[in-house]
Amino acid sequence: GLLTTEFGILIADLSSGKTKVFEKNHVVVLGWSSATPAVVAHLAHIRGSHLEQVAGLKNMLKMMTHPRQLRQWITIGRRDKVFHAKIVVVCEGVTKDDMEFAILDAFIQKRVSQRFTNIGRDVICRMGSEISVHTYAKVAVLQAYRVVVMLHERDVRLAQLNPGMFNVH
């Protein structure tokens, strides 16, 4: 009936990468170029390494008889928010499945473990225009900790023709 149809539409939207992202303090990667998978893999590697260290320190604290002594020397989770941030990739013209496949390939090439940074859970791919206000709302750009703008190859050619066009401060 109606409920089954609506549920099917919701599942189709989820799998196609058209749903809204409910995140805060995340990293948004706007746009797609040949370098995007490597950039995402690098961010994932940094995130995973930090979370692995934090997990090891937490386990060490559990085993110690006097953890306050160790807490005086180390601080867990006080680093830059990018170490904890989920990564949201949004672009137009590349399907969610293709983005995830390319990112997974970059993870394999760069030997990035998915133990702490999993594609689909911690790396979220969404389809949408990189210059649309609607897309910005969909991926919560205003709540993002950092925004990375990936220039497409055609943007690089435009920047060479008009050097002041892509000045970012």
PESULVEN-V951876 format. One record per pair of residues at least 12 apart in sequence whose ideal C-beta (glycine too) atoms are under 8 Angstrom apart, sorted by the first residue. I is the first residue (numbers start at 1). J is the second residue. D is the distance in whole Angstrom. If there is no record, write none. Layout:
I;J;D
I;J;D
This chain:
15;96;7
16;95;8
16;96;6
16;127;7
17;95;7
17;96;3
17;99;8
17;125;5
17;126;5
17;127;5
18;126;7
18;127;6
18;128;8
19;126;8
19;138;8
20;137;8
20;138;5
20;139;8
20;140;8
21;88;5
21;124;6
21;126;6
21;138;7
21;139;5
21;140;6
22;140;7
23;86;6
23;88;6
23;124;8
23;140;6
23;143;7
23;144;8
24;140;7
24;143;4
25;81;5
25;84;7
25;85;6
25;143;7
25;144;7
25;145;4
26;85;5
26;86;5
26;87;7
26;88;5
26;140;7
26;143;7
26;144;5
26;145;6
27;43;6
27;82;6
27;85;5
27;86;7
27;87;5
27;88;7
27;144;7
27;145;6
27;146;5
27;147;8
27;148;7
28;88;5
28;89;8
28;90;7
28;139;6
28;140;8
28;141;6
28;144;5
28;146;7
28;147;5
28;148;7
29;43;8
29;87;7
29;88;7
29;89;5
29;90;7
29;148;5
29;150;6
30;90;6
30;91;7
30;130;5
30;141;8
30;147;6
30;148;7
30;149;5
30;150;7
31;90;8
31;91;5
31;130;5
31;149;6
31;150;4
31;151;7
31;152;6
32;89;8
32;91;4
32;93;7
32;94;5
32;99;7
32;150;6
32;152;7
33;150;5
33;151;6
33;152;5
33;153;6
34;153;8
35;150;7
36;89;7
36;91;8
36;102;8
36;150;5
37;102;4
37;103;5
37;105;7
37;106;4
38;106;5
38;110;7
39;148;7
39;150;7
40;87;6
40;89;6
40;103;5
40;106;7
40;123;6
41;103;7
41;106;4
41;107;5
41;109;8
41;110;4
41;112;5
42;110;7
43;82;7
43;87;5
44;87;7
44;107;7
44;112;5
44;117;4
44;122;7
44;123;6
45;110;6
45;112;5
45;117;8
46;82;7
46;83;7
47;82;7
47;83;6
47;84;7
47;85;7
47;87;8
47;116;7
47;117;5
47;122;7
48;112;7
48;113;6
48;115;7
48;116;4
48;117;5
50;79;6
50;83;4
50;84;8
51;83;7
51;84;7
51;116;4
51;117;8
52;113;8
52;115;7
52;116;6
54;76;5
54;77;6
55;116;8
57;74;6
57;76;6
58;76;7
81;145;5
82;145;6
82;146;6
85;145;5
85;146;7
86;122;5
86;123;7
86;124;6
87;117;8
87;122;7
87;123;5
87;124;7
88;124;5
88;125;8
88;126;7
88;139;5
88;140;8
88;144;8
89;103;7
89;123;7
89;124;7
89;125;5
89;126;7
90;125;8
90;126;5
90;127;7
90;128;5
90;130;7
90;135;6
90;138;8
90;139;5
91;127;7
91;128;8
91;130;6
91;150;8
92;127;7
92;128;6
92;129;5
92;130;6
94;127;8
95;127;7
96;125;5
96;126;7
96;127;6
99;125;4
100;119;5
100;120;7
100;123;8
100;125;5
103;119;6
103;123;6
103;125;7
104;119;6
107;119;7
126;138;7
126;139;6
130;149;8
149;168;8
151;166;7
